[in-house]
Amino acid sequence: MQHYHSFKLIRFCQKEFNKLKGKKRTSLLFVFFLSVLFSYAQNKTISGTISDEEGLPLPGVNIIEKGTTNGVATDFDGNFTITVANNNAILVV
C-alpha cells in the first residue's frame, strides 16, 4: 500500500511541475539538484579502539582528522567515535 501512495505523490509532483513556467521551473530544478548534492555530502561516523602492543586499551589518546581541527580523545577503555566530513579522511593518532 505504501508504494501506491508514493506513486500518487510522484504523479502529483510531476503534474504540478509541468504547470510551472520559465524562471520558476528553472529555480525549482536548481533547488532539487542542489539538495541532491548536499545529500551526498553527509558526514561519516567512525568508531574504534586504540590499544598497545599487548592489547591493553589506551585512554586519553588524541585522534585527529588530518588537515583539520576536528579531533577526539579516547575514553577510559580506549574507545573513540569521530565524525568526519569526507569518506577519504585520514585519521592521525
N, C-alpha and C positions, 0 to 999 in steps of 0.2 A: 504494500500500500504506500510505503514511503517513496518508492520510485515513481509512482503515479503522480504524487504531489510535486516531486522535483521536476518532472516533465512538464506539468502545468505551469510551474513557476518559470521555467526556461522559455516556454512558448509565450507567456505573458511578457517577459522581458524583451523577447525578440520583436513582438508586435509594438511595444512602446518605443523601442529603439528605432524601428522603421518609421515612426511618426516624426522623429526629430529631424531637423534640417540644419545644414551649414555648420556654423561655429559650435552650436550646442552639441551636435553629433560628434564633431572632432574633439571637443573638450571631454566628452564622456569617454571616448576611446582612449584619450591620453590618460585620464584618471584610472581607467581599467588597467592599462598596460603598466602604469606606474605602480599600482597596487600589486600586480603580479611580480614585478621586480623586487619590491620590498618583502614580499612573502618568501622569496628565495634567499634573502639576506638575513635570515634569522640566526640568532645566536646558538651556539653548541655548548652543551654542558659536558665536562669531562671530570670523572672521579677516579681516584686511585689511592694507593697506599705506598708510602715511602718507608723502606726498611733498609737495615745494614746488611753486610755480607752474611751474617748469621741468621737473618730473617727477623730480627727484633725491630719493632716499629720505632721510627724516629719522629718524636714530637717537635714542633716548632720550626720545621724546615720550610723555607720560602720557595714557592713555585710561582714563577713569573712568566707571563706571555711575552715572548721575545719581541722587542721593538715597541713595547707599550709600557704603561704604568700599571697595568692590570695584574694583580697578583693576590695570592692567598698563602696562609701558613697551615701546616698540618696540625691536626688536633693531637690529643694525648696518645691516641692509638696509631698515629702516623697517617690517618686518613685525610683526604682533601677533596674538595669539589670546586671547580673553577668554570666560569662561563666565558667563552671566547667568541669573538665575532667572526672568525674565519675557520673553515674546516681544515685549512692547511696550517693552522697556528703551530708554532714551536714553543714548547714549554721548557724553561730553564730552571734547574733545581740548584 
